[in-house]
Amino acid sequence: MNAIDNKIQAEEISLGLLLDALSGNKNAPLVFDYDGRPMKPGYHITEVKAGQFSALDCGGNPEAWTEIFIQLWDIEQGERTHLPAGKFHAIIRKVTEHVQLDGSAKLTFEVSDGVRPMQLYCAARPILRGGAVHVELLPRPASCKPRDRWLAEETKKAAACCGPSAAGSVCCL
């Protein structure tokens, strides 16, 4: 497993976790960081959508999941400041009046500046820094689900074999 696999799997959050983290900081500016920089203060939420997907992975295994997409337009817009966390929360609440959103669903951000093509990101846990809530958006790479499952199983076996209770185990030598 490479570094990007570990980082994304360890830090990716759901919409429910994001909203819970924001609820205690409603007046703080919400800053999305991506590609090594913060999103411009005039960013705009252009769309929130939910989907249910059924697929067949490259190993012939059926897959099914729900996913929520939040589209962000990274633009300067006059004298605007970063959206307060409470406003983001209110926008999502308004969306739920028309679209059923599963708080545990996979969360994907679609980001574009209106010039470059839209790119897909997942979100890390929000952190409070400098009076603002920062959410790091990490690139969402393609993956091979059978390989990911195999790697997770191998990691679990290695942890069981070489954990503190198995220090003298033959597999740890």
WOPELIN-V536306 format. One record per pair of residues at least 6 apart in sequence whose C-alpha atoms are under 8 Angstrom apart, sorted by the first residue. I is the first residue (numbers start at 1). J is the second residue. Records with the same first field share a line. If there is no record, write none. Layout:
BEGIN
I->J, J
END
This chain:
BEGIN
1->151
8->122, 124, 138, 140
11->123, 124, 125
12->122, 123, 124, 125
13->106, 107, 122, 123, 124, 125
14->103, 104, 105, 106, 107
15->68, 102, 103, 104, 105, 106, 107
16->102, 103, 104
17->103, 104, 125
18->125, 126
19->89
21->126
22->85, 86, 89, 126, 133
23->85, 86, 89
25->85, 86, 133
26->84, 85, 86, 87
27->84, 85, 86
28->84, 85, 86, 131, 132, 133
29->81, 82, 83, 84, 85, 131, 132, 133
30->82, 83, 84, 85, 88, 132, 133, 134, 135
31->38, 39, 41, 82, 83, 132, 133, 134, 135
32->38, 39, 134, 135, 136, 137
33->39, 134, 135, 136, 137
34->136, 137, 138
35->138
39->74
40->74, 75, 76, 82
41->75, 76, 77, 80, 81, 82, 83
42->74, 75, 76, 77, 78, 79, 80, 81, 82, 83
43->72, 73, 74, 75, 76, 77, 82, 83
44->72, 73, 74, 75
45->70, 71, 72, 73
46->70, 71, 72, 73
47->69, 70, 71, 72
48->68, 69, 70, 71, 92, 95
49->68, 69, 70, 99
50->66, 67, 68, 69, 99, 100, 101
51->66, 67, 68
52->64, 65, 66, 67
53->63, 64, 65, 66, 67
54->62, 63, 64, 65
55->62, 63, 64
56->62, 63
57->63, 144, 145, 146
58->144, 145, 146
59->145, 146
65->105, 106
66->102, 105, 106
67->105, 106, 107, 108
68->101, 102, 105, 106, 107, 108
69->107, 108, 109, 110
70->107, 108, 109, 110
71->109, 110, 111
72->109, 110, 111, 112
73->111, 112, 113, 114
74->111, 112, 113, 114
75->113, 114
85->133
107->122, 123
108->120, 121, 122, 123
109->120, 121, 122, 123, 137
110->118, 119, 120, 121
111->118, 119, 120, 121
112->118, 119
119->139
120->139, 140
121->137, 138, 139, 140
122->137, 138, 139, 140
123->135, 136, 137, 138
124->135, 136, 137, 138
125->135, 136
126->133, 134, 135, 136
127->133, 134, 135
128->134
160->166
161->169, 171, 172
162->169, 171, 172
166->172
END
